[in-house]
Amino acid sequence: MSASAHPERTKTLGDAPATGQLVLHEGMVYETIREGRAYILIPPGTQRAVDPSSKTKSKPAGGGGGGGAGTEVKDGMPQGVFYNPIQQFNRDLSVLAIRAFGEAFCERRRVEHERVSGKAGARKERRRQRKAEGITGVEAGGDEVDGEVTGGVETGTVEMGGMVGLDNGPKEETEEGVAGVSGLKRKADAQDEREEQRNGMAKVRVVENGSAVRTSDGSAVLHTAEDEAIEGAPQRGLATDGDTNGITTLTHPSDEVEEAHITNTEPPAVEGISRDMDGTSGQTQIMVNDRQPQPWKPRFRILDALSATGLRALRYAAEIPFATAVTANDMDRSAVKSIRTHIEHNQLSSKITATLGNAIGHMYYVAFPPTVSHGPTPFAGKYDVIDLDPYGTAAPFIDSALQALNDGGLLCVTCTDSAVFASCGYAEKTYSLYGGMPIKGAHSHEGGLRLVINSVASAAAKYGLAIEPLLSLSIDFYVRIFIRVTKSPADVKFLAGKTMLVYGCDTGCGAWHTQMLGRSTRQTGKGPANNPPFKHGIALAPSTDHLCEHCNSKMHVAGPMWAGPILNRAFVEQILDDVKSADQEIYQTLPRLEGMLDTALNELAVLPEAYNGITPNQKDPTTDLLPKTPPETIDSHPFFFIPSALAKVLHCVAPGEAAVKGALRHAGYRATRSHCKPGSIKTDAPWSVIWEVMREWVRQKAPVKEGALREGSAGWWIMRKAREIGETGGEGGGTAEGAVAGTDEVGIESTGVTWAEEAAKDTKLMKVIFDEALGRDKPGKKKLVRYQANPRENWGPMARAKGHS
């Protein structure tokens, strides 16, 4: 639209944004639309919807658009293109997840700051006392301290015998006194430096020329007058005064001079710049116009590495109140120009920085900045949250993101190439990107989810970084994963015990068996009683035969993939609490968010009771808001099954979800649904029990027609083990005798679960009762939208378009 259209209604970028607002920018008029608390500009008249099923009719063109060709007007309710519930669901979930993580992350930093700053204040007071005691001791010995302010620094020159150059007293005795005082000060300062190292404080040493310091990690950085003022404690240096005949003296800036120096050299504060005033990392000290320090605020920096229009970064800055800085990066110049326009329009210039460059290069530069540079540093340190949301796979960005992430930070990963990680059509591509082979079957998307997590865990382990998936979801055509990354070589040792191969009967009955690569054995009787050490070794193999024990079909291997839990209970519960109090106008996908998160949380029910929460030794006052899952925890039942798919193998009427879950629960097993697909069941029952339930369904409820099962087929082999007519089960609720010994033994040594308690009597002795009332989940106060609902009738792909003659 031209600038002359609606001149009385147009606004500028500097005006407060509002939905439907027309904004004049660079000679063009744009319309403002909103998602969450962020506003995006689009040209008026932009087609925001498309519906291939709607009828079209021609309408003569009008206005100043150009040629005489007519425009097509569509009837009916169109599908959203800019606003798409699938796309906004991802962004709504990301905002709430980062907020839940950030609250715990910032609280931990706040507690650490209070602890360290208290010790720093005590050390500063001790240094002041030693300084006063040292000066008093010298004066008591008959020496005089002549103070002089030169160049803004107060220097003290010890004059022996009252005047420099005069030998009015015993020189040896005086030198011994000064040396004794200096020796005591050096010893006390060395003690403070050792204490700083133990508490994670920065160790500062002035190099010979006074131009560089060495930090606690051993790296040398430039040391300027500004840095000297910011350190927060008086620095000792070497000074030479021409009037003292070359005598080298200790220099101590006074408090008044130090404060004046800070005032004159400290630039205006920028949120997110790391200036560690007491040695702690991740803090932001804000200075206002009168140069009075404001209350300390923990730093929380977010990177949107592949930002495009910047919508995600805008929402992070506007909806996460404690975010101190957000970086929106893209390698396309027009995209960065659009990001900067939207930043100005949303009035978030103080929080968001738009950068132009390759995302991988940007993250590596942040992780390994140049050791020597002139002028201000363009980046303020590593990020606390990095969001990777590319088109396709995120595999190329994983390594650089791990390097640019702070210890304990959050890595958010989206992969949209489900045709690769959840399909066997491109197995060679799956292995090259994710380091494992895909699994075939109804559970292929959850298998792909675990492949992606394992690729992140393997990349992190090379650097001594341990990962913990806080939330992992398979959503529509993509996966979304939130992973906490911590520096912990001890936890990395558990990675082999949480990595598995999967043998799948993908051409037969669909059963699967896991094969762990390593095992972690708890050494009882050694170490602390509440936290005994672990011994790490190689797992037993094989866990199954090359032919399926149920249907005699060939087994295929998949993986390696992640075998640990894919979510953290406390994290999901925190998000659910936020969802219940969130504004429906801002988060328009709240019904599905609550339903999917509640369903994912219920999946933890199949984990053993001992690891279904937090153990006492994991309690930590700084991490109580988001406790860590014990690193030895594995998920021995990683996948789900769908009753209708099993009924297809047996050529029988499919049982209801409630009937199957009721039979499993009556037999003493846990059963719940999976968030991945509707109609799915996740249980801790072995496959021998699952197939016995299906055989009983056929015998009791839905007999198979004669001749429906071809001899030698998968269903024929399974039904050969059916009970004879009149044969009934006992009262036992045990599992099957066909449980795999190899898998069970690994489960004993990796998780401490006594699989003998689930050991099997003959499955024919099981009493199978299809109790639908027991199988139904307890109804909540409101009905939850657990899976994506079609926005309207006939939603989805249409018939292939036909060419015009």
Residue, then its C-alpha position, 0 to 999 in steps of 0.5 A: m500500500s502506498a504512503s498516501a493511503h489513509p494518511e490520517r490513520t497511519k502511525t510510525l514505528g515510534d508509536a505504541p503498537a496495537t492490533g490492526q494499526l497501520v504503520l508508515h515505514e520507508g514509504m510503505v504502509y504496513e498492518t500490525i498483527r499480534e501473537g502473544r505480546a509481540y507485534i509483527l508488521i505485514p503489508p495490508g491485503t497480504q493473503r493470510a490463509v489458503d484453502p485448496s478445497s474452497k471454491t473460487k470465483s473471479k472478480p475484476a481487479g480494482g484500485g491501483g494494482g496494475g493489470g486487468a486480470g481479476t483476483e480470486v475470492k475464496d469462499g468458506m473458512p480458510q486455514g491459517v497461514f500466518y496464524n497457524p495453531i501448530q506454529q503458535f503452539n511451539r512458541d507458546l510452549s517455548v515461552l512458558a518452558i523458558r520462563a519455568f526454567g529461568e525462575a529456578f535458574c535465576e533463584r540459584r544465581r541469587v542464592e549463590h550471589e548472596r553466599v559469595s558476596g557475604k564472604a567477599g565483604a568479610r574478606k574486604e573488611r579483613r584486608r582493611q583491618r590488616k592494612a590499618e594494623g600494618i600502618t600502625g605497626v610501622e608508625a609504632g616503630g618510629d617510621e613515618v608514612d607520607g601519603e601523597v595523591t598522584g594522578g588520582v591514586e594515593t601512594g604511601t612511601v615508607e621513609m626510614g628514619g624520617m627522611v628518604g636517603l638519610d641513615n639515622g637509625p639501624k638500617e638492617e633492623t628497619e628493613e627487617g621490620v618492613a620485610g616482616v610486615s610485607g611478608l605477613k601481608r603477602k601470606a594473608d593475601a595468599q590465604d584470601e586468594r586460596e579461599e577465593q579459588r575454593n569459592g569459585m571467585a576470580k583469582v586476580r594477579v597483576v602481570e609484570n607490566g600491570s597490563a594483564v590479569r589472570t583469571s581462575d581458569g588460567s586465561a590471560v585477559l587485558h587489564t585496564a584502569e576501568d577493569e581495575a575499578i570494576e573489580g570491587a576491591p583495592q588492587r595492589g600494583l607497582a608504582t615508581d615516583g621520580d621524586t623517590n629516587g627510583i624507590t618502588t612502593l606499594t600503591h593502594p587506591s583510597d575509597e574516595v578516589e576509587e569511587a570517583h574513578i568508577t564514576n568517571t570510567e564506568p560507561p552507561a550500563v547495558e543489560g546483559i553485560s557481564r561485569d563480575m563485581d564480586g567474582t560470581s558469574g552471571q550478574t548484572q549491576i545496573m547504574v542509573n543517571d545518578r550513578q547509584p547502584q540499583p539492587w542486584k539482578p541476576r543475568f539471564r541471556i537468551l539466543d534465538a539463533l535462527s530468528a527469521t522475522g524475530l517473532r520468537a525473540l520478541r516474545y521472549a523479551a516481552e513475556i519473560p520479565f527477568a530476561t536481561a538480554v535477547t539476541a536475535n541472529d540470522m544470516d539473511r540481511s533482509a531478515v535482520k533488517s525486518i528484525r530491527t524494524h520489529i524491535e523498534h516497533n515493539q519498543l524493545s531496543s534496550k533488551i533485544t540485539a539483532t546480529l547478522g551472521n552464520a549461527i554456527g559461527h556466532m555461537y563459536y565466536v561467543a564460546f571462544p572470543p579473540t584473546v586480544s581485541h581493541g575496543p569494546t567486546p561485541f558479545a557479553g559472554k555465553y548464553d543461559v538459553i539457546d533456542l535452535d528452531p531451523y527448517g529441517t534438522a538441528a544436527p549441524f548446530i548442536d556442537s556450537a550451541l553446547q560450547a556457547l551455553n553457560d553451565g546449567g543452561l537450557l538448550c531448546v532444540t526443534c527438528t522438523d525432518s521427521a521423514v528422516f528420524a522417524s522413517c526407515g526410508y532414509a536410514e543412511k541419512t538418519y545415521s549421518l545426522y543423528g548417529g543411529m538407525p531409525i525404528k519402524g512401527a507406530h512408535s517410530h516418532e518416539g524412537g526418533l525423539r530418543l535418537v535426537i536426544n542421544s545425538v545431543a548427549s554424545a556431542a556433549a559428553k566429549y566435553g564433560l557435559a552431562i544432559e538432562p531432558l527436562l521436556s521432550l515432545s513429539i508434536d505433529f510433524y516435528v520434535r521439540i526438546f528442552i535439555r539442561v546442560t551441566k558440567s559434570p564428568a561424573d554424570v557423563k559416566f552414566l551415558a553408556g548405561k543410558t544408551m540402548l539398541v532396540y531390536g524390533c519385529d517390524t515385519g511381524c507382530g511389532a514387539w521390541h526388545t532393548q539392549m543396553l550398551g553399558r550397565s551401572t551397578r550400585q556398590t552397596g556397602k561402599g561409600p556413604a550409606n545414602n549415596p553409594p558409588f557406582k561401578h560402570g561396565i559393559a552390558l550383557a548381550p544379546s537380549t533376544d534372538h534374531l527371530c521374534e519369540h512371539c511370531n518367529s519373524k526377523m528382528h531388525v536393529a535400531g539405535p543407539m538411542w537415549a534410554g533415560p527419562i525424557l522429561n523432568r517431573a518438577f519441570v513439567e509440573q511448574i509449566l502446568d502451574d503457569v499454564k493454569s494461570a496464563d492469559q488465554e488472550i496471549y496464549q491461544t493454544l492453552p487448551r492443547l498445552e495443558g492436555m499434552l503436558d498432562t499426558a506427558l506427565n502421566e508417562l512417568a507412571v511406568l517408571p519404577e517407584a524408587y525413581n519416580g521422584i527425587t531421592p533424598n540425596q538429591k536435595d539441594p537448597t539452591t536447586d529445590l525449584l528444579p531438582k535433578t533427576p538421578p543420573e542412573t535412572i533409565d526408562s526400561h519401557p521406552f515405547f508404547f503400543i496401539p491396540s488397533a495395530l495388534a488387532k490387525v496382526l490377529h485379524c480381529v475386532a480391535p479392543g477399546e483402550a479402556a478394556v486393554k488398560g483395565a486388563l493390564r491394571h488388573a494383572g498388576y501392571r501400570a498402564t497409561r497413554s502416550h502423548c505421541k499418538p491417540g489410542s496409544i498405551k504405555t505400560d511396564a508389562p512385557w510383550s508376552v503379557i500384552w500378547e496374552v491379553m490379546r489372545e484372551w480378547v480373541r477367545q473371550k470377546a472377538p473370535v477370529k473367523e476360520g481361515a482368516l489367519r494364514e499358516g506361517s503368518a505372525g498372527w498364526w504363530i501368536m494364536r498357536k499359544a492360545r488357551e484351549i477351550g475351557e482352560t481358565g487362568g488362575e488368580g495370579g497376576g504375574t508376568a510371562e515366562g518368556a520375559v527376556a533374561g538379558t534385558d531384565e538383568v541389565g534392568i537390575e544393575s542399571t536401576g536397582v529394580t528387582w525384576a524377579e518381583e515381576a517374574a513370570k508364571d506361565t501366562k496361561l495361568m494369568k486371570v485376564i479380566f477386561d475391566e473397562a471401569l478400571g481402565r478408564d482414567k479418572p475424569g478431571k474437573k475439565k475435559l483436556v485436549r490431549y491431541q491436536a484437533n482439526p480446526r474444521e471439517n476436511w482439514g488436511p491434505m487435499a487431492r493432488a492438483k491437476g494441470h491446466s490444459 
